[in-house]
Amino acid sequence: KKHVTNYAATINRDITNSDMMEVVQMFNKKQAENPGFCYSFELDGENKVRSLFWTDVRSRMMYDICGDCISFDTTFLTNRYNLAFAPFVGISPHGNTYLF
């Protein structure tokens, strides 16, 4: 049991502060697979992520079709970074919702 706990602590120490690099790698891979995928992020003065945005072709297509009514809700917070999660959601004339 102690060996497993020590191993888990080693893994956590190795991956600490590498999560943004993993996100950028994943986004670059998605962009290579699908040129319509795009992302952008901003850093603050301490080189920490201030904001992150991504979208794909399907989301932009649905925005063109159902972008007349958009919900922008910033009430969700993550526990680890205390950043707001603010999805752009469109509502079709038939009442269906689409994530942009």
DSSP file (Angstrom, degrees, kcal/mol; ACC not computed):
  #  RESIDUE AA STRUCTURE BP1 BP2  ACC     N-H-->O    O-->H-N    N-H-->O    O-->H-N    TCO  KAPPA ALPHA  PHI   PSI    X-CA   Y-CA   Z-CA
    1    1 A K     >        0   0    0      0, 0.0     4,-2.1     0, 0.0     5,-0.1   0.000 360.0 360.0 360.0 -42.3    0.0    0.0    0.0
    2    2 A K  H  >  +     0   0    0      1,-0.2     4,-2.6     2,-0.2     5,-0.2   0.887 360.0  54.5 -65.9 -38.7    2.8    2.4    0.9
    3    3 A H  H  > S+     0   0    0      2,-0.2     4,-2.4     1,-0.2    -1,-0.2   0.908 108.9  48.3 -61.8 -42.0    4.6    1.7   -2.4
    4    4 A V  H  > S+     0   0    0      2,-0.2     4,-2.5     1,-0.2    -1,-0.2   0.909 111.6  49.9 -64.5 -42.9    1.5    2.5   -4.4
    5    5 A T  H  X S+     0   0    0     -4,-2.1     4,-2.1     2,-0.2    -2,-0.2   0.911 112.0  47.6 -62.7 -43.2    1.0    5.8   -2.4
    6    6 A N  H  X S+     0   0    0     -4,-2.6     4,-2.1     2,-0.2    -2,-0.2   0.906 111.8  50.2 -64.4 -41.8    4.7    6.7   -3.1
    7    7 A Y  H  X S+     0   0    0     -4,-2.4     4,-2.4     2,-0.2    -2,-0.2   0.915 110.0  50.3 -63.3 -43.2    4.3    5.9   -6.7
    8    8 A A  H  X S+     0   0    0     -4,-2.5     4,-2.6     1,-0.2    -1,-0.2   0.897 109.5  51.4 -61.7 -40.7    1.2    8.0   -7.0
    9    9 A A  H  X S+     0   0    0     -4,-2.1     4,-2.2     2,-0.2    -1,-0.2   0.887 109.1  51.2 -64.3 -38.4    3.0   10.9   -5.3
   10   10 A T  H  X S+     0   0    0     -4,-2.1     4,-2.2     2,-0.2    -2,-0.2   0.922 110.8  47.7 -63.6 -44.7    5.8   10.6   -7.8
   11   11 A I  H  X S+     0   0    0     -4,-2.4     4,-2.0     1,-0.2    -2,-0.2   0.938 112.0  49.6 -62.5 -46.8    3.4   10.7  -10.7
   12   12 A N  H  X S+     0   0    0     -4,-2.6     4,-1.0     1,-0.2    -1,-0.2   0.893 111.2  49.5 -60.1 -40.4    1.6   13.8   -9.3
   13   13 A R  H  < S+     0   0    0     -4,-2.2     3,-0.2     1,-0.2    -1,-0.2   0.885 110.8  50.8 -65.7 -38.7    4.9   15.6   -8.7
   14   14 A D  H  < S+     0   0    0     -4,-2.2    -2,-0.2     1,-0.2    -1,-0.2   0.832 115.8  40.1 -68.9 -33.1    6.0   14.8  -12.3
   15   15 A I  H >< S+     0   0    0     -4,-2.0     3,-2.0    -5,-0.1     4,-0.3   0.506  83.1 123.0 -98.4  -3.3    2.8   16.1  -13.9
   16   16 A T  T 3< S+     0   0    0     -4,-1.0    -3,-0.0     1,-0.3    -4,-0.0  -0.356  85.7   6.0 -58.9 134.0    2.3   19.2  -11.7
   17   17 A N  T 3  S+     0   0    0      1,-0.1    -1,-0.3    -2,-0.0     4,-0.2   0.612 106.3  97.0  67.2  15.4    2.1   22.3  -13.8
   18   18 A S    <>  +     0   0    0     -3,-2.0     4,-2.0     2,-0.1     5,-0.2   0.392  51.5  95.8-107.4   1.6    2.2   20.4  -17.1
   19   19 A D  H  > S+     0   0    0     -4,-0.3     4,-2.1     1,-0.2     5,-0.1   0.870  82.8  50.2 -63.8 -37.7   -1.6   20.4  -17.7
   20   20 A M  H  > S+     0   0    0      2,-0.2     4,-2.6     1,-0.2    -1,-0.2   0.886 108.5  52.8 -68.7 -36.7   -1.6   23.4  -19.9
   21   21 A M  H  > S+     0   0    0      1,-0.2     4,-2.3     2,-0.2    -1,-0.2   0.897 109.5  49.8 -62.7 -38.6    1.2   21.9  -22.1
   22   22 A E  H  X S+     0   0    0     -4,-2.0     4,-2.5     2,-0.2    -2,-0.2   0.886 109.7  51.1 -66.4 -38.7   -1.0   18.8  -22.4
   23   23 A V  H  X S+     0   0    0     -4,-2.1     4,-2.9     2,-0.2    -2,-0.2   0.937 110.9  47.6 -63.7 -46.3   -4.0   20.9  -23.4
   24   24 A V  H  X S+     0   0    0     -4,-2.6     4,-2.7     2,-0.2    -2,-0.2   0.901 112.0  50.4 -62.9 -40.8   -2.0   22.7  -26.1
   25   25 A Q  H  X S+     0   0    0     -4,-2.3     4,-2.1     2,-0.2    -1,-0.2   0.920 112.2  47.2 -61.7 -43.6   -0.6   19.4  -27.4
   26   26 A M  H  X S+     0   0    0     -4,-2.5     4,-2.5     2,-0.2    -2,-0.2   0.915 113.0  48.6 -64.4 -42.5   -4.2   17.9  -27.5
   27   27 A F  H  X S+     0   0    0     -4,-2.9     4,-2.5     2,-0.2    -2,-0.2   0.893 110.2  51.3 -65.7 -39.2   -5.4   21.1  -29.3
   28   28 A N  H  X S+     0   0    0     -4,-2.7     4,-2.0     2,-0.2    -1,-0.2   0.898 110.5  49.4 -63.0 -39.4   -2.6   21.0  -31.8
   29   29 A K  H  X S+     0   0    0     -4,-2.1     4,-2.1     2,-0.2    -2,-0.2   0.927 111.6  48.2 -64.4 -45.1   -3.4   17.3  -32.5
   30   30 A K  H  X S+     0   0    0     -4,-2.5     4,-2.3     1,-0.2     7,-0.3   0.893 111.1  51.3 -61.6 -39.5   -7.1   18.2  -33.0
   31   31 A Q  H  < S+     0   0    0     -4,-2.5    -1,-0.2     2,-0.2    -2,-0.2   0.864 109.1  50.2 -67.2 -36.4   -6.1   21.0  -35.3
   32   32 A A  H  < S+     0   0    0     -4,-2.0    -1,-0.2     1,-0.2    -2,-0.2   0.875 115.8  42.8 -67.8 -37.3   -3.9   18.8  -37.4
   33   33 A E  H  < S+     0   0    0     -4,-2.1    -2,-0.2     1,-0.3    -1,-0.2   0.810 130.4  24.5 -76.2 -30.7   -6.8   16.2  -37.7
   34   34 A N    ><  -     0   0    0     -4,-2.3     3,-2.6    -5,-0.2    -1,-0.3  -0.847  65.0-163.6-140.9  96.9   -9.4   18.9  -38.3
   35   35 A P  T 3  S+     0   0    0      0, 0.0    -1,-0.1     0, 0.0    -4,-0.1   0.686  88.9  66.6 -58.3 -17.6   -8.2   22.2  -39.8
   36   36 A G  T 3  S+     0   0    0      2,-0.0     2,-0.3    -5,-0.0    -5,-0.1   0.586  79.6  97.8 -78.8  -9.5  -11.5   23.8  -38.8
   37   37 A F    <   +     0   0    0     -3,-2.6     2,-0.3    -7,-0.3    19,-0.2  -0.629  53.5 172.9 -78.0 134.1  -10.6   23.4  -35.1
   38   38 A C  E     +A   55   0A   0     17,-2.4    17,-2.3    -2,-0.3     2,-0.3  -0.982  10.4 179.7-141.6 156.3   -9.2   26.5  -33.6
   39   39 A Y  E     -A   54   0A   0     -2,-0.3     2,-0.3    15,-0.2    15,-0.2  -0.965   5.6-172.3-149.2 163.0   -8.2   27.7  -30.1
   40   40 A S  E     -A   53   0A   0     13,-2.5    13,-3.1    -2,-0.3     2,-0.3  -0.980   4.3-175.0-154.8 147.8   -6.7   30.7  -28.3
   41   41 A F  E     -A   52   0A   0     -2,-0.3     2,-0.4    11,-0.2    11,-0.2  -0.990  12.0-146.7-145.6 156.3   -5.5   31.4  -24.8
   42   42 A E  E     -A   51   0A   0      9,-2.2     8,-3.4    -2,-0.3     9,-1.3  -0.928   9.9-149.9-120.7 145.6   -4.3   34.4  -22.8
   43   43 A L  E     -A   49   0A   0     -2,-0.4     6,-0.2     6,-0.3     2,-0.1  -0.849  12.9-134.3-110.8 151.2   -1.7   34.4  -20.1
   44   44 A D    >   -     0   0    0      4,-2.8     3,-1.8    -2,-0.3     6,-0.1  -0.207  43.7 -80.2 -89.7-171.3   -1.6   36.8  -17.2
   45   45 A G  T 3  S+     0   0    0      1,-0.3    -1,-0.0     2,-0.1    -2,-0.0   0.700 131.2  53.2 -65.2 -20.6    1.5   38.7  -15.9
   46   46 A E  T 3  S-     0   0    0      2,-0.1    -1,-0.3     3,-0.0     3,-0.1   0.226 120.0-107.5 -98.8  13.3    2.6   35.6  -14.0
   47   47 A N  S <  S+     0   0    0     -3,-1.8     2,-0.3     1,-0.3    -2,-0.1   0.777  76.8 135.5  65.6  29.1    2.5   33.4  -17.1
   48   48 A K        -     0   0    0      1,-0.0    -4,-2.8     2,-0.0    -1,-0.3  -0.790  67.3 -90.6-104.0 151.9   -0.6   31.6  -15.8
   49   49 A V  E     +A   43   0A   0     -2,-0.3    -6,-0.3    -6,-0.2     3,-0.1  -0.426  41.8 175.0 -65.6 125.0   -3.6   30.9  -18.0
   50   50 A R  E     -     0   0A   0     -8,-3.4     2,-0.3     1,-0.4    -7,-0.2   0.792  67.7  -3.0 -97.0 -39.6   -6.1   33.7  -17.8
   51   51 A S  E     -A   42   0A   0     -9,-1.3    -9,-2.2    32,-0.1    -1,-0.4  -0.992  56.2-164.0-153.8 155.0   -8.5   32.5  -20.5
   52   52 A L  E     -A   41   0A   0     -2,-0.3     2,-0.4   -11,-0.2   -11,-0.2  -0.994   9.7-179.4-143.6 132.3   -8.9   29.6  -22.9
   53   53 A F  E     +A   40   0A   0    -13,-3.1   -13,-2.5    -2,-0.4     2,-0.3  -0.991   4.7 168.3-134.2 140.4  -11.2   29.4  -25.9
   54   54 A W  E     +A   39   0A   0     -2,-0.4     2,-0.3   -15,-0.2   -15,-0.2  -0.992   1.1 166.5-148.2 154.7  -11.8   26.6  -28.5
   55   55 A T  E     -A   38   0A   0    -17,-2.3   -17,-2.4    -2,-0.3     2,-0.2  -0.970  15.9-147.7-156.4 164.6  -14.3   25.7  -31.2
   56   56 A D     >  -     0   0    0     -2,-0.3     4,-2.1   -19,-0.2     5,-0.2  -0.767  38.0 -91.5-131.4 179.3  -14.6   23.4  -34.1
   57   57 A V  H  > S+     0   0    0     -2,-0.2     4,-2.6     1,-0.2     5,-0.2   0.908 121.9  51.7 -60.7 -44.8  -16.3   23.4  -37.5
   58   58 A R  H  > S+     0   0    0      1,-0.2     4,-2.6     2,-0.2    -1,-0.2   0.911 109.7  49.7 -61.3 -42.6  -19.6   21.9  -36.3
   59   59 A S  H  > S+     0   0    0      1,-0.2     4,-1.9     2,-0.2    -1,-0.2   0.910 112.7  46.5 -64.0 -41.7  -19.9   24.5  -33.6
   60   60 A R  H  X S+     0   0    0     -4,-2.1     4,-2.0     2,-0.2    -1,-0.2   0.872 111.6  52.0 -68.5 -36.1  -19.3   27.4  -36.0
   61   61 A M  H  X S+     0   0    0     -4,-2.6     4,-1.7     2,-0.2    -2,-0.2   0.925 110.4  47.9 -63.7 -44.1  -21.8   25.8  -38.5
   62   62 A M  H  X S+     0   0    0     -4,-2.6     4,-3.7     1,-0.2    -2,-0.2   0.846 107.8  56.3 -66.8 -32.3  -24.4   25.6  -35.7
   63   63 A Y  H  X S+     0   0    0     -4,-1.9     4,-1.2     2,-0.2    -1,-0.2   0.912 105.9  50.6 -63.0 -41.9  -23.7   29.2  -34.7
   64   64 A D  H  < S+     0   0    0     -4,-2.0    -2,-0.2     2,-0.2    -1,-0.2   0.876 120.0  36.7 -61.4 -37.1  -24.4   30.3  -38.3
   65   65 A I  H  < S+     0   0    0     -4,-1.7    -2,-0.2     1,-0.1    -1,-0.2   0.904 135.1  19.0 -82.2 -44.1  -27.7   28.4  -38.2
   66   66 A C  H >< S+     0   0    0     -4,-3.7     3,-0.6    -5,-0.2    25,-0.5  -0.050  85.1 113.2-121.9  30.5  -28.8   28.9  -34.6
   67   67 A G  T 3<  +     0   0    0     -4,-1.2     3,-0.2     1,-0.2    -1,-0.1   0.304  50.0  92.4 -90.3  12.1  -26.8   32.0  -33.5
   68   68 A D  T 3  S+     0   0    0      1,-0.2     2,-0.5    -3,-0.2    -1,-0.2   0.843  93.2  35.7 -72.0 -32.2  -29.8   34.3  -33.1
   69   69 A C  S <  S+     0   0    0     -3,-0.6    22,-1.8    22,-0.4     2,-0.4  -0.967  76.9 179.4-126.2 115.1  -30.3   33.5  -29.5
   70   70 A I  E     -B   90   0B   0     -2,-0.5     2,-0.5    20,-0.2    20,-0.2  -0.943  16.9-154.5-122.6 136.5  -27.2   32.8  -27.4
   71   71 A S  E     -B   89   0B   0     18,-3.7    18,-2.6    -2,-0.4     2,-0.5  -0.919   8.7-174.4-105.0 133.3  -26.8   31.9  -23.7
   72   72 A F  E     +B   88   0B   0     -2,-0.5     2,-0.6    16,-0.2    16,-0.2  -0.902   9.6 179.5-129.3 100.2  -23.5   32.9  -22.0
   73   73 A D        +     0   0    0     14,-1.0     3,-0.3    -2,-0.5    -2,-0.0  -0.906  16.2 174.8-113.1 117.9  -23.5   31.5  -18.5
   74   74 A T        +     0   0    0     -2,-0.6    12,-0.1    12,-0.2    -1,-0.1   0.024  51.7 105.2-107.3  26.2  -20.4   32.1  -16.2
   75   75 A T        +     0   0    0      9,-0.1     2,-0.4    10,-0.1    -1,-0.2   0.589  56.6  93.4 -84.7  -8.3  -21.8   30.6  -13.0
   76   76 A F  E     -D   85   0C   0      9,-0.7     9,-2.4    -3,-0.3     2,-0.4  -0.694  54.5-175.1 -87.0 134.8  -19.7   27.4  -13.3
   77   77 A L  E     -D   84   0C   0     -2,-0.4     2,-0.3     7,-0.2     7,-0.2  -0.964  21.2-129.6-125.7 145.6  -16.4   27.3  -11.4
   78   78 A T     >  -     0   0    0      5,-1.5     4,-0.7    -2,-0.4     7,-0.0  -0.644  14.4-137.3 -86.8 153.3  -13.7   24.7  -11.4
   79   79 A N  T  4 S+     0   0    0     -2,-0.3    -1,-0.1     2,-0.1     0, 0.0   0.869  96.0  47.4 -77.1 -37.1  -12.4   23.6   -8.0
   80   80 A R  T  4 S+     0   0    0      1,-0.2    -1,-0.1     3,-0.1    -3,-0.0   0.911 128.5  16.3 -77.1 -43.2   -8.8   23.5   -8.9
   81   81 A Y  T  4 S-     0   0    0      2,-0.1    -1,-0.2     0, 0.0    -2,-0.1   0.523  87.5-132.8-110.8  -8.3   -8.2   26.8  -10.6
   82   82 A N     <  +     0   0    0     -4,-0.7     2,-0.4     1,-0.2    -3,-0.1   0.837  54.7 147.8  57.2  34.9  -11.3   28.8   -9.7
   83   83 A L        -     0   0    0      1,-0.0    -5,-1.5   -32,-0.0    -1,-0.2  -0.786  51.5-111.9 -97.8 143.8  -11.7   29.8  -13.3
   84   84 A A  E     -D   77   0C   0     -2,-0.4     2,-0.6    -7,-0.2    -7,-0.2  -0.524  18.8-144.3 -73.2 139.3  -15.2   30.4  -14.7
   85   85 A F  E     -D   76   0C   0     -9,-2.4    -9,-0.7    -2,-0.2   -10,-0.1  -0.941  22.0-177.4-101.1 118.3  -16.4   27.9  -17.3
   86   86 A A        -     0   0    0     -2,-0.6   -12,-0.2   -12,-0.1     2,-0.2  -0.777   4.5-167.8-124.0  86.2  -18.5   30.0  -19.7
   87   87 A P        -     0   0    0      0, 0.0   -14,-1.0     0, 0.0     2,-0.7  -0.478  18.7-135.1 -74.4 143.4  -20.1   27.9  -22.5
   88   88 A F  E     -B   72   0B   0    -16,-0.2    12,-3.4    -2,-0.2     2,-0.5  -0.890  30.9-175.9 -93.2 117.5  -21.7   29.7  -25.5
   89   89 A V  E     -BC  71  99B   0    -18,-2.6   -18,-3.7    -2,-0.7     2,-0.3  -0.967  10.3-158.7-122.8 129.6  -25.0   27.9  -26.1
   90   90 A G  E     -BC  70  98B   0      8,-3.0     8,-2.4    -2,-0.5     2,-0.5  -0.750   7.0-145.8-104.2 154.5  -27.4   28.6  -28.9
   91   91 A I  E     - C   0  97B   0    -22,-1.8   -22,-0.4   -25,-0.5     6,-0.2  -0.979  12.9-142.0-123.3 124.3  -31.1   27.8  -29.0
   92   92 A S    >   -     0   0    0      4,-3.0     3,-2.1    -2,-0.5   -26,-0.1  -0.303  31.9-103.6 -77.2 165.6  -32.7   26.8  -32.2
   93   93 A P  T 3  S+     0   0    0      0, 0.0    -1,-0.1     0, 0.0   -27,-0.0   0.710 124.1  57.3 -60.5 -17.9  -36.3   27.9  -33.2
   94   94 A H  T 3  S-     0   0    0      2,-0.1    -2,-0.0     0, 0.0    -3,-0.0   0.384 122.9-104.9 -94.1   3.5  -37.4   24.4  -32.2
   95   95 A G  S <  S+     0   0    0     -3,-2.1     2,-0.2     1,-0.3     0, 0.0   0.499  74.0 139.4  88.9   4.0  -36.0   24.7  -28.7
   96   96 A N        -     0   0    0      1,-0.0    -4,-3.0    -5,-0.0     2,-0.4  -0.540  44.7-136.2 -78.7 148.4  -32.9   22.5  -29.2
   97   97 A T  E     -C   91   0B   0     -6,-0.2     2,-0.4    -2,-0.2    -6,-0.2  -0.833  16.7-167.6-107.8 146.7  -29.6   23.7  -27.6
   98   98 A Y  E     -C   90   0B   0     -8,-2.4    -8,-3.0    -2,-0.4     2,-0.6  -0.998  19.5-131.6-134.9 132.1  -26.2   23.7  -29.3
   99   99 A L  E      C   89   0B   0     -2,-0.4   -10,-0.2   -10,-0.2   -37,-0.1  -0.725 360.0 360.0 -83.6 122.7  -22.8   24.2  -27.8
  100  100 A F              0   0    0    -12,-3.4   -11,-0.2    -2,-0.6    -1,-0.1   0.418 360.0 360.0 -94.1 360.0  -20.8   26.7  -29.8
